[in-house]
Amino acid sequence: MSFEDMYSHLAPLVSSHSRSSRLNALYLLSSPLVHMRPTRELVLSRLLQAEEVPIDVRSSRERVLRVTQLERVIPADDAVVSDLAVRWLVAQLKVGLHPVWLPTAHALETLSERCGEIVWRVMFGELKAVIALSTVDSVPDWVKDTCIGAGNAEEWRESERSWRDPSAHKICNALTRWCVDGTFRMLLIRVCVPHKAVQGLF
């Protein structure tokens, strides 16, 4: 299968807020079954290296380094791989790790000078998606998903421990206890989302 065909199906996942979705999409793109040029392999390998870095404070410097190095390997004459890199960088702005945001913005600014049309197309696409979700009749995915698995709770608790902040650890434990059966999550959704949008979900 060609890289273009595979990427056309996985592009939305590359810009997802979910790390597992991004990582799995990049793994699929790097599959031996996908035929690509060496320059694309280089960019994809750099994206994988960056995405495999844990999202926590201890690894933030390495993640920032990977982001800043990415712009150097993106070819200016390849629209597809440029779109891939831009989508991944935009996704980093959705990651809850503040030190990564500024380097990501600088990388996008640099890329906009070489492939501005791609950068703005992806950015405006993200803005349109946010506006679409802001309407009363639209229900975001996080509203529909009212179940929190034990595995996700454990992963979150471990991530918070890396901050070495006792108060953050206490808050995490309290939230984990509240969210065991999804009750707290459903109550929070009822408060945050207009009644019309929530009606029928519970």
Buried (B, 14 or more C-beta within 10 A) or exposed (E): EEBEEBBEEBBEBBBBEEBEBBBBBBEBBBEEEBEBEEBBBBBBEBBBBBBBBBBBBEBBEEBBEBBBEBBEBBBEEBEBBBBBBBBBBBBBBBBEBEEBBEBBBEBBEBBBEBBEEBBEEBBEBBEEEEEEEEEEEEBBEEBEEBEBEEEEBEEBBEBBEBBEEEEBBEEBEEBBEBBEEBEBBBEBBEEEBEEEBBEEEE
